[in-house]
């Protein structure tokens, strides 16, 4: 019995390091992928928007889209670094055995830990909500629209609402509501024009990590 516990403990340690390795690879590959795609995405998205966005609204639509995209990328990097979390739940933070203090500012929750096999694996739906909250919170801090008000735009309260959808190769963010720009009596609901698609391997690595965990649990004595 003791041997089995030792064997399972060693297997668990190996699994933890495998998962941590995947997360670290996720950071490196994901960040590089985002950087390589950034320029091409900006050109493609600008060309698309220029065809459908009214001329008076093009400047502010481009600004809002690029700002949301930058915030989303920041959030995805944090999520990659912290094992699928931007904001780590207090239940994890309050238990020092449930995460690895990777750097001073980065904590990586163990997806499985303890003899009773406690799970910290985030659901994709919760990851979507986490990124949504991050974008909506950071938008007001990072996306200053004062310059457009100085240019004569009347802008509604910049509390925004976004929809976030995680797919296999992209993270899609749609400005749902909450931002109206008025210029020369013309009113533009920016939610009709702001749709961002960020290339990301996050879900691919997420699924890979889950497959490793499932295999290790099946093979555990």
SULJOSUL-V20344 format. One record per backbone hydrogen bond with DSSP energy under -0.5 kcal/mol. CO is the residue of the C=O (numbers start at 1). NH is the residue of the N-H. Records with the same first field share a line. If there is no record, write none. Layout:
# SULJOSUL-V20344
CO->NH + NH
This chain:
# SULJOSUL-V20344
1->5
2->6
3->7
4->8
5->9
6->10
7->11
8->12
9->13
10->14
11->15
12->16
13->17
14->18
15->19
16->20
17->21
18->22
19->23
20->24
21->25
22->26
23->27
24->28
25->29
26->30
27->31
28->32
29->33
30->34
31->35
32->36
33->37
34->38
35->39
37->41
38->42
39->43
40->44
41->45
42->46
43->47
44->48
45->49
46->50
47->51
48->51 + 52
49->52 + 53
54->57 + 58
55->58
57->61
58->62
59->63
60->64
61->65
62->66
63->67
64->68
65->69
66->70
67->71
68->72
69->73
70->74
71->75
72->76
73->77
74->78
75->79
76->80
77->81
78->82
79->84 + 85
80->83
82->85
86->88
89->92 + 93
90->94
92->95
94->96
95->98
96->99
98->110
99->101
100->102 + 108
105->107
106->102 + 103
107->109
108->100
111->120 + 121
113->118
114->117
118->113
123->127
124->128
125->129
126->130
127->131
128->132
129->133
130->134
131->135
132->136
133->137
134->138
135->139
136->140
137->141
138->142
139->143
142->144
143->145
145->148 + 149
146->150
147->151
148->153
149->152
153->155
154->182
158->160
161->176 + 177
163->174
165->167 + 172
168->204
169->200
170->167 + 172
171->198
172->165
173->196
174->163 + 176
177->161
179->190
180->156
181->188
182->154
183->186
185->187
186->183
188->181 + 190
189->192
190->193 + 194
193->195
194->175
196->173
197->199
198->171
201->205
202->206
203->207
204->208
205->209
206->210
207->211
208->212
209->213
210->214
211->215
212->216
213->217
214->218
215->219
216->220
217->220
